[in-house]
């Protein structure tokens, strides 16, 4: 079996782990896996993953692509694997590791390699917007602005992701504005004024710290933040963190297979698994059921 491990050299845990390339290679060898391990710049993950997957599909070999990094790294690797028989192995080396936690993966490196060595793939859903795959969520409005500002603070001040959170949030709240968007789903079209629209791959429970208990329910979770005071907007992340969100007053929820979002603007800043990019209107989101084979510690519920 061919195994390629691509590790983001700027991932938080990787940067703190010394010679992470050697550590991973030797760790796999101890588990009977001969893996090619490459430490690469984050922007190249998608390109190298696609090249590997294309080669494996042509050859017909059973293979595993291992991605080491945060959610953005995993999303880039997953985009190459989706719809193929190549399995995705996950080394959660990022700061927050939302996908790994929702998948039920252990966060410690050795335990994550044990899961990959066990080679038990399960099929889970992915979501996409205008053909771009994401594993966790996508959004428009204040959150992608915050993501872009956090990245700018990291570059400008040399801060880590967590330390950049405060300055980025303060600037986001000063610069945020209400947006008029049209949301079309389930045969209905609504015009809404909102600071943020959030689209999740499967259901996000805001009463449970924004976690997902299921990655195979074949649905998008769409939250539209309702128009409210700036103070209400500022405290909303803390209400979510402590499970105090009033779903009727603070949010509007849709659980759908597809949704289209349009705006009077030609392009909008969109977040995809914690990375911010500009995308042309309209934004067409859809769920892709059971499209990704990922190595998991156990069978996932399909409710």
VMD Tcl script that draws the C-alpha trace (Angstrom):
set ca {
  {0.00 0.00 0.00}
  {1.27 3.46 -0.95}
  {1.20 6.02 1.87}
  {2.09 9.69 1.43}
  {2.08 12.04 4.42}
  {1.97 15.77 3.68}
  {2.66 17.92 6.74}
  {2.09 21.66 6.82}
  {5.38 23.10 8.03}
  {3.59 26.07 9.62}
  {0.98 24.04 11.51}
  {0.96 24.95 15.20}
  {1.85 21.56 16.65}
  {4.29 20.75 13.86}
  {6.25 23.93 14.51}
  {6.60 23.00 18.20}
  {7.51 19.34 17.70}
  {11.13 19.60 16.59}
  {11.89 17.38 13.60}
  {8.25 16.49 12.91}
  {9.13 14.91 9.55}
  {11.48 12.39 11.19}
  {9.06 11.85 14.07}
  {6.20 10.92 11.74}
  {8.34 8.75 9.44}
  {9.77 6.76 12.35}
  {6.35 6.58 14.02}
  {4.83 4.98 10.94}
  {7.81 2.62 10.56}
  {7.27 1.41 14.14}
  {3.69 0.57 13.10}
  {4.78 -1.37 10.02}
  {4.03 1.39 7.50}
  {6.61 2.58 5.01}
  {5.46 6.13 4.34}
  {6.86 8.94 2.25}
  {6.74 11.96 4.55}
  {7.06 15.48 3.19}
  {7.16 18.75 5.13}
  {5.74 21.39 2.82}
  {4.38 24.94 2.74}
  {0.64 25.08 3.36}
  {-0.36 26.50 -0.06}
  {1.23 23.47 -1.78}
  {-0.78 20.87 0.12}
  {-3.66 20.86 -2.35}
  {-1.40 20.68 -5.42}
  {0.71 17.81 -4.06}
  {-2.34 15.94 -2.79}
  {-4.04 16.12 -6.18}
  {-0.91 14.90 -7.97}
  {-0.65 11.91 -5.63}
  {-4.34 11.02 -5.86}
  {-4.38 11.29 -9.67}
  {-1.41 8.91 -9.85}
  {-3.04 6.41 -7.49}
  {-6.35 6.49 -9.37}
  {-4.52 5.77 -12.65}
  {-2.54 2.90 -11.15}
  {-5.49 1.39 -9.31}
  {-3.41 0.85 -6.16}
  {-4.88 0.90 -2.66}
  {-3.42 3.98 -1.04}
  {-3.66 6.44 1.83}
  {-3.05 10.17 1.78}
  {-2.15 11.45 5.23}
  {-2.54 15.16 5.95}
  {-0.90 16.77 8.96}
  {-2.01 20.22 10.03}
  {-5.07 22.23 10.94}
  {-8.52 22.30 9.38}
  {-7.42 24.33 6.35}
  {-4.71 21.77 5.56}
  {-7.13 18.87 5.95}
  {-9.69 20.59 3.74}
  {-7.13 21.08 0.96}
  {-6.13 17.41 1.11}
  {-9.74 16.22 1.28}
  {-10.61 18.18 -1.86}
  {-8.17 15.97 -3.78}
  {-9.42 12.71 -2.23}
  {-13.19 13.29 -2.48}
  {-14.95 10.92 -4.87}
  {-12.01 8.48 -5.12}
  {-11.03 5.23 -3.38}
  {-8.01 6.89 -1.77}
  {-8.46 7.08 2.01}
  {-7.60 10.19 4.02}
  {-5.58 9.80 7.20}
  {-5.52 12.69 9.67}
  {-2.70 13.93 11.88}
  {-4.28 16.74 13.93}
  {-1.37 19.18 14.14}
  {-3.32 22.45 14.08}
  {-4.34 24.82 16.85}
  {-8.04 23.97 17.14}
  {-8.48 20.70 15.20}
  {-12.27 20.95 14.90}
  {-12.61 18.24 12.22}
  {-10.46 15.73 14.09}
  {-12.46 16.27 17.29}
  {-15.82 15.90 15.52}
  {-14.52 12.74 13.84}
  {-13.62 11.37 17.27}
  {-9.90 11.20 16.55}
  {-7.33 11.34 19.34}
  {-5.32 14.56 19.30}
  {-2.01 13.05 20.44}
  {0.27 12.25 17.51}
  {1.05 8.65 18.42}
  {-2.59 7.76 18.96}
  {-3.55 9.41 15.64}
  {-0.93 7.29 13.87}
  {-2.40 4.19 15.54}
  {-5.75 5.03 13.91}
  {-4.09 5.34 10.50}
  {-2.21 2.05 10.98}
  {-5.50 0.28 11.84}
  {-6.72 1.29 8.34}
  {-10.47 1.38 9.00}
  {-12.03 3.81 6.52}
  {-15.56 5.16 6.92}
  {-17.52 7.22 4.40}
  {-18.56 10.69 5.54}
  {-20.21 13.69 3.94}
  {-18.44 16.76 2.63}
  {-19.92 20.07 1.57}
  {-18.97 22.38 -1.25}
  {-19.60 25.91 -2.46}
  {-19.18 26.69 -6.16}
  {-17.18 23.49 -6.50}
  {-14.85 24.20 -3.53}
  {-14.91 21.41 -0.94}
  {-15.01 22.10 2.80}
  {-15.05 19.70 5.75}
  {-16.37 21.88 8.54}
  {-18.09 25.09 7.59}
  {-18.21 28.11 5.35}
  {-19.57 31.58 6.03}
  {-19.98 35.11 4.73}
  {-20.04 38.37 6.66}
  {-18.12 39.16 9.81}
  {-16.51 35.75 10.28}
  {-14.47 35.65 7.05}
  {-13.50 39.29 7.76}
  {-12.31 38.12 11.19}
  {-10.38 35.20 9.64}
  {-8.65 37.51 7.16}
  {-7.84 40.01 9.91}
  {-6.52 37.28 12.21}
  {-4.18 36.09 9.43}
  {-3.04 39.68 8.89}
  {-2.33 40.09 12.62}
  {-0.32 36.85 12.59}
  {1.79 38.05 9.66}
  {2.17 41.61 10.88}
  {2.91 40.94 14.55}
  {4.31 37.41 14.37}
  {1.55 36.13 16.66}
  {0.10 32.67 16.98}
  {-3.53 32.05 16.05}
  {-4.81 32.28 19.63}
  {-2.89 35.46 20.47}
  {-4.15 37.10 17.28}
  {-7.76 36.39 18.26}
  {-8.30 39.46 20.48}
  {-6.93 42.17 18.16}
  {-8.68 40.58 15.17}
  {-12.04 40.43 16.97}
  {-11.80 44.06 18.08}
  {-11.07 45.25 14.55}
  {-13.81 43.05 13.13}
  {-16.47 44.53 15.42}
  {-15.32 48.07 14.56}
  {-15.48 47.39 10.82}
  {-18.46 45.03 10.55}
  {-21.62 45.99 8.70}
  {-25.02 44.47 8.00}
  {-25.36 42.81 4.63}
  {-28.47 42.35 2.53}
  {-28.52 38.86 1.04}
  {-31.04 36.58 -0.61}
  {-31.15 33.03 0.72}
  {-32.91 30.47 -1.48}
  {-33.64 26.98 -0.11}
  {-36.48 24.47 -0.12}
  {-38.35 26.38 -2.79}
  {-38.37 29.65 -0.81}
  {-36.36 32.81 -1.30}
  {-35.86 35.32 1.52}
  {-34.22 38.72 1.62}
  {-32.37 39.11 4.91}
  {-30.18 41.68 6.60}
  {-27.54 39.92 8.60}
  {-23.95 40.28 9.81}
  {-23.19 36.63 9.05}
  {-24.49 33.51 7.31}
  {-22.93 30.23 8.46}
  {-23.17 27.01 6.42}
  {-22.05 23.80 8.09}
  {-21.28 20.34 6.75}
  {-23.89 18.46 8.85}
  {-25.62 19.84 11.93}
  {-23.80 22.15 14.34}
  {-25.39 22.22 17.79}
  {-24.95 25.76 19.18}
  {-26.15 24.49 22.54}
  {-23.19 22.10 22.65}
  {-20.24 24.41 21.97}
  {-20.89 24.31 18.23}
  {-19.97 20.62 17.96}
  {-21.18 18.04 15.44}
  {-22.27 14.64 16.68}
  {-22.75 13.28 13.17}
  {-20.82 13.62 9.91}
  {-23.11 11.45 7.78}
  {-26.61 12.95 8.03}
  {-26.54 14.21 4.42}
  {-27.52 17.79 5.20}
  {-26.24 21.32 5.37}
  {-26.79 23.33 8.53}
  {-27.46 27.00 7.69}
  {-27.50 29.58 10.47}
  {-28.45 33.17 9.65}
  {-27.59 35.58 12.47}
  {-30.56 37.87 12.99}
  {-30.15 41.64 12.98}
  {-29.50 42.91 16.50}
  {-27.57 45.53 18.47}
  {-23.79 45.73 18.25}
  {-23.63 44.68 21.91}
  {-25.74 41.63 21.12}
  {-23.45 40.79 18.25}
  {-20.33 41.23 20.41}
  {-21.56 38.86 23.12}
  {-22.96 36.25 20.70}
  {-19.69 34.21 20.50}
  {-19.65 34.00 24.30}
  {-23.32 32.97 24.39}
  {-22.48 30.19 21.91}
  {-19.47 29.16 24.00}
  {-21.60 28.84 27.15}
  {-24.65 27.34 25.46}
  {-26.84 30.39 26.10}
  {-27.98 31.13 22.54}
  {-31.68 31.87 22.08}
  {-32.27 30.18 18.73}
  {-35.51 32.10 18.10}
  {-34.11 35.55 18.88}
  {-30.48 35.22 17.80}
  {-30.51 32.81 14.85}
  {-32.54 31.38 12.01}
  {-31.79 27.73 11.21}
  {-32.24 25.76 7.98}
  {-31.36 22.08 7.52}
  {-31.20 21.48 3.77}
  {-29.34 19.67 0.99}
  {-28.68 22.78 -1.10}
  {-28.81 26.54 -0.57}
  {-28.05 29.54 -2.79}
  {-26.90 32.88 -1.41}
  {-26.87 36.00 -3.57}
  {-25.93 39.61 -2.97}
  {-25.83 42.86 -4.91}
  {-22.04 42.56 -4.79}
  {-20.20 40.73 -7.56}
  {-17.81 39.04 -5.08}
  {-17.84 38.35 -1.37}
  {-15.20 37.31 1.13}
  {-15.98 33.70 2.08}
  {-14.44 31.54 4.78}
  {-13.77 27.86 4.08}
  {-12.55 25.81 7.04}
  {-10.86 28.84 8.56}
  {-9.34 30.20 5.33}
  {-10.74 33.38 3.71}
  {-11.03 33.79 -0.08}
  {-13.04 35.99 -2.46}
  {-15.71 34.20 -4.46}
  {-18.04 35.32 -7.24}
  {-21.79 35.44 -6.75}
  {-24.00 33.51 -6.51}
  {-22.78 31.10 -3.84}
  {-24.22 27.64 -4.45}
  {-23.79 25.26 -1.52}
  {-24.56 21.55 -1.59}
  {-23.95 18.44 0.50}
  {-22.09 15.48 -1.02}
  {-23.18 12.41 0.92}
  {-20.57 9.76 1.79}
  {-18.10 11.32 -0.66}
  {-14.97 11.06 1.52}
  {-13.27 7.92 2.82}
  {-11.48 8.85 6.04}
  {-9.64 6.68 8.55}
  {-11.57 6.70 11.79}
  {-11.21 5.12 15.24}
  {-14.68 3.61 14.98}
  {-17.94 3.47 13.06}
  {-19.68 6.85 12.81}
  {-23.40 7.20 13.41}
  {-25.51 7.89 10.32}
  {-28.69 9.36 11.80}
}
mol new
graphics top color blue
foreach p $ca { graphics top sphere $p radius 0.5 }
foreach p [lrange $ca 0 end-1] q [lrange $ca 1 end] { graphics top cylinder $p $q radius 0.2 }
display resetview
